[in-house]
Amino acid sequence: MAGTITVELVAADRVVWSGVASTISARTVDGDLGILPGHAPLLSLLAPSSVEIKAVEGGDVTAEVNGGFISVANNHVSILAEHVTL
């Protein structure tokens, strides 16, 4: 889909959510981050906080993470954390 991002939200023991989104907001250890389609490649540490995903289908998703990593490449975002709560 043009203008969208594929997202995987993964905890240590399971895939918590995966789907297609228009935007993602997350807090890294360096500050707040907004991701739109076409975002430059990125790898960063997440701060304990909320991650907000504007899903294309099924409404918005808000997840609490205890830290972890976020990776962005080729309109694909992976969010990896030990603990994730929707």
C-alpha positions, 0 to 999 in steps of 0.5 A: 500500500502506498503511504503506509508502514508495516509494523511488528510489535514484539515482546520477548515471548510473542508477537503482540501486534502486527499490521499496517499503519499510517504513523507511529509515535514513540519515545526514545532515550534521545527524545520523541520520534514520529515515523511516517511512510518513507522515513529514513533508516533508524535504529534506536533505544526506546525509553519506558513509555507509550507507543502509539500506532495509527493503524489503517484498519482496526483503529489506533493501537497504544502499547506500553513498553518497558524500553527496548528497540525500534528499527525502521527500514524500507517502510517496515518498523519493528518494535522490540521490548521485553514487556509490552501491554496493549 
